[in-house]
Amino acid sequence: LTPAGPNVVLIGDSLSEYAKNTMDKYCRAGMSTNNGHGGTTAKQWLTQDAKSELYVPKNIKDKSGKCFDYVFVSLGGNDQLTTGCKDSLVATVTTRVSSVLKQINTVCPSSQILMTGYPTPTAAFKDCKDFSITSGGTRKILNAPVKAACEAAEKCTYHDATDRFGSTDTKQIGRASCRERV
């Protein structure tokens, strides 16, 4: 017996990949499908290769070809992490994430898009040179491009996660690397 609720697909990086169990447990999803791939970037999800496992049009439809009610998207973090979290790349990452969202709106105009930002990295975070927690690095560098892309897209709802798991803009906790989560 399948639980009643909307059909949800998760695409993007490891935040999507690891969110499936949470989605099924807490979000009353009737059936969530996990198409997330840890470590991937928005740039990779822009592929136009229909055979790629990251091809957006293929990932946002179920096996029968029907669009999902909701598309949960987590992208942008690895675009920054793999380049040292440069402030100068915020606009580029925004454009990449916007392009993915535009594909979703074009291919599945009836689907609602859900996005979340990234939680503040742990105190052991060393992936980004000059990434300053005290200057709001998480909101400014990791989450601003995601939020801006979502706000500019149709049918997209953004949820901030900067202060989740006990961290804030000015306080890091834990030992695990952010890359392990993203």
C-alpha positions as CSV (number, residue, x, y, z in Angstrom):
1,L,0.0,0.0,0.0
2,T,1.6,3.3,-1.1
3,P,1.1,6.2,1.3
4,A,-1.2,9.0,0.0
5,G,0.5,12.2,-0.8
6,P,2.2,14.1,-3.6
7,N,4.8,12.5,-5.8
8,V,8.3,14.1,-5.2
9,V,11.6,13.7,-7.0
10,L,14.9,14.8,-5.5
11,I,17.6,16.0,-7.9
12,G,21.0,17.6,-7.4
13,D,23.9,17.0,-5.0
14,S,24.2,14.9,-1.8
15,L,21.7,17.1,0.1
16,S,19.1,15.7,-2.3
17,E,20.6,12.2,-2.3
18,Y,20.6,12.0,1.5
19,A,17.2,13.7,2.0
20,K,15.1,10.8,0.6
21,N,14.5,9.1,4.0
22,T,13.7,12.4,5.6
23,M,11.3,13.3,2.8
24,D,9.4,10.1,3.1
25,K,9.3,10.3,6.8
26,Y,8.4,13.9,7.5
27,C,6.9,15.4,4.4
28,R,4.0,13.1,3.7
29,A,5.4,12.3,0.3
30,G,3.3,9.6,-1.3
31,M,6.3,8.4,-3.2
32,S,9.6,10.1,-3.4
33,T,12.1,9.2,-6.0
34,N,15.8,9.9,-5.4
35,N,17.7,11.1,-8.4
36,G,20.3,13.0,-6.4
37,H,24.0,12.4,-7.0
38,G,26.5,13.4,-4.2
39,G,29.3,15.7,-5.3
40,T,27.6,17.0,-8.5
41,T,27.5,20.6,-9.5
42,A,24.8,22.8,-11.2
43,K,27.2,23.0,-14.1
44,Q,27.1,19.2,-14.5
45,W,23.3,19.2,-14.3
46,L,23.2,21.5,-17.3
47,T,24.2,18.7,-19.6
48,Q,22.3,18.3,-22.8
49,D,23.3,14.7,-23.2
50,A,20.0,12.8,-22.9
51,K,22.0,9.6,-22.0
52,S,23.6,11.3,-18.9
53,E,22.3,10.4,-15.5
54,L,22.2,14.1,-14.8
55,Y,20.0,15.1,-17.7
56,V,17.3,17.2,-16.1
57,P,14.4,16.4,-18.4
58,K,14.8,12.7,-17.8
59,N,15.2,13.1,-14.0
60,I,12.0,15.1,-13.4
61,K,9.6,12.6,-14.9
62,D,8.5,9.3,-13.5
63,K,8.9,6.0,-15.5
64,S,5.6,6.6,-17.3
65,G,6.8,10.0,-18.5
66,K,4.6,12.0,-16.1
67,C,6.0,15.0,-14.3
68,F,6.3,14.8,-10.5
69,D,4.1,17.1,-8.4
70,Y,7.2,18.4,-6.6
71,V,10.9,18.7,-7.6
72,F,13.3,19.1,-4.7
73,V,16.5,20.7,-6.0
74,S,19.8,21.0,-4.2
75,L,22.5,22.6,-6.3
76,G,25.1,25.3,-6.2
77,G,27.1,24.3,-3.1
78,N,29.6,22.1,-5.0
79,D,30.0,24.7,-7.7
80,Q,31.4,26.9,-4.9
81,L,33.2,24.2,-2.9
82,T,35.2,22.9,-5.9
83,T,36.4,26.4,-6.8
84,G,37.3,27.6,-3.3
85,C,34.1,29.6,-2.6
86,K,35.1,32.7,-4.4
87,D,32.8,35.7,-4.0
88,S,33.3,36.5,-7.6
89,L,31.5,33.2,-8.6
90,V,28.2,34.0,-6.9
91,A,26.7,35.4,-10.1
92,T,28.0,32.4,-12.2
93,V,26.5,29.9,-9.7
94,T,23.2,31.9,-9.7
95,T,23.1,31.7,-13.5
96,R,23.8,27.9,-13.5
97,V,21.1,27.1,-10.9
98,S,18.6,29.4,-12.7
99,S,19.2,27.5,-15.9
100,V,18.4,24.2,-14.2
101,L,15.2,25.7,-12.7
102,K,14.2,27.1,-16.1
103,Q,14.6,23.6,-17.6
104,I,12.3,22.2,-14.9
105,N,9.7,24.9,-15.6
106,T,9.9,24.3,-19.3
107,V,9.7,20.5,-19.2
108,C,7.3,20.2,-16.3
109,P,5.4,23.5,-15.9
110,S,2.9,21.9,-13.5
111,S,5.7,20.9,-11.0
112,Q,6.4,22.9,-7.9
113,I,10.1,23.4,-7.1
114,L,11.4,23.2,-3.6
115,M,14.9,24.4,-2.7
116,T,16.9,24.6,0.5
117,G,20.1,26.3,1.2
118,Y,23.1,24.7,2.9
119,P,23.6,24.6,6.6
120,T,26.6,26.4,8.1
121,P,29.7,24.2,7.6
122,T,31.3,22.7,10.7
123,A,34.3,24.2,12.6
124,A,36.6,21.8,10.7
125,F,35.6,23.3,7.4
126,K,38.7,24.1,5.4
127,D,37.6,23.6,1.8
128,C,37.2,27.3,1.1
129,K,40.1,29.8,1.5
130,D,39.0,33.0,3.3
131,F,35.5,31.6,3.9
132,S,34.6,33.7,6.9
133,I,31.8,32.4,9.1
134,T,31.7,35.8,10.9
135,S,31.0,37.6,7.7
136,G,28.0,35.4,6.9
137,G,30.0,33.3,4.4
138,T,27.3,30.6,4.3
139,R,24.5,33.0,3.4
140,K,26.6,35.1,1.1
141,I,28.7,32.5,-0.7
142,L,26.8,29.2,-0.6
143,N,23.1,30.2,-0.2
144,A,22.7,33.6,-1.9
145,P,23.0,32.1,-5.4
146,V,20.5,29.4,-4.6
147,K,18.0,31.8,-3.1
148,A,18.4,34.3,-5.9
149,A,17.8,31.6,-8.6
150,C,14.8,30.2,-6.8
151,E,13.2,33.7,-6.3
152,A,13.6,34.4,-10.0
153,A,12.1,31.1,-11.1
154,E,8.5,30.3,-11.5
155,K,6.8,28.0,-8.9
156,C,10.0,27.8,-6.7
157,T,10.0,28.0,-2.9
158,Y,13.2,28.5,-1.0
159,H,13.9,27.5,2.6
160,D,16.9,28.8,4.4
161,A,19.0,26.2,6.3
162,T,21.9,28.4,7.4
163,D,21.1,28.0,11.1
164,R,20.1,24.4,11.1
165,F,21.8,21.7,13.2
166,G,22.9,24.1,15.9
167,S,25.1,26.4,13.7
168,T,24.4,30.1,12.9
169,D,26.1,32.7,10.8
170,T,28.5,33.3,13.6
171,K,28.9,29.9,15.2
172,Q,30.1,26.6,13.7
173,I,29.7,23.2,15.4
174,G,30.8,19.6,14.9
175,R,33.7,17.9,13.3
176,A,32.5,16.6,9.9
177,S,33.5,18.4,6.8
178,C,30.8,20.2,4.9
179,R,31.8,18.3,1.8
180,E,30.7,15.1,3.5
181,R,27.2,16.6,3.7
182,V,27.1,18.2,0.3
